[in-house]
Every structure is written in C-alpha cells, then in structure tokens.
Amino acid sequence: MAETAEKRILAVAKEFNVGVSHIVEFLATKGFSVENKPTSKISADMYRSEEHTSELQSRGLISYAVFCL
C-alpha cells in the first residue's frame, strides 16, 4: 500500500539518521519549502524525493565522520 499521509520532519530525520536542518536544506535544493522545525510536516512527494536518493544519507555520513574527528 502506498503511503499518502504526511510525516513529521523529525521522524524522517530519525529514519535517515540525519538532523532536521539537513532535511530542510536537502528539500530546498530539490525546490521544496519547509520550515526548520521538528514539528513541520512533509508531503508524500517530498518524502519520495528523499527516499529515492542516497545523497541525503551520504551527507549525514559525512557530517557524522567530521563530528567524530
């Protein structure tokens, strides 16, 4: 069954193991506008744009690697 419900940006950030600001920045590069608040919701289209790319996860891994240094 396809997901049509909106998701909170904090839940999506946890799913991709990145910060909320990373999600907001990523969506902005894809042409979406979202408030940088954990309670903001994203549409199914926004979620799909994140789901089908490894760019977001690679950004998170890079940030994590820099943090560990």
Residue pairs with C-beta under 8 A, 6 or more apart in sequence:
2 44
3 44
3 47
4 44
5 44
6 41
6 42
6 43
6 44
7 41
7 42
7 47
8 38
8 39
8 40
8 41
8 42
9 20
9 23
9 24
9 34
9 37
9 38
9 39
9 40
9 41
9 42
10 20
10 38
10 39
12 23
12 42
12 47
12 50
13 19
13 20
13 22
13 23
13 38
16 23
16 50
16 56
16 57
16 60
17 57
17 60
17 64
18 56
18 57
18 59
18 60
18 63
19 60
19 63
20 36
20 37
20 38
21 36
22 56
22 59
22 60
22 63
23 34
23 42
23 50
23 56
24 34
24 35
24 36
26 50
26 55
26 56
26 59
27 33
27 34
27 42
27 46
27 49
27 50
28 34
30 46
30 49
32 42
32 46
32 49
34 40
34 42
34 46
50 56
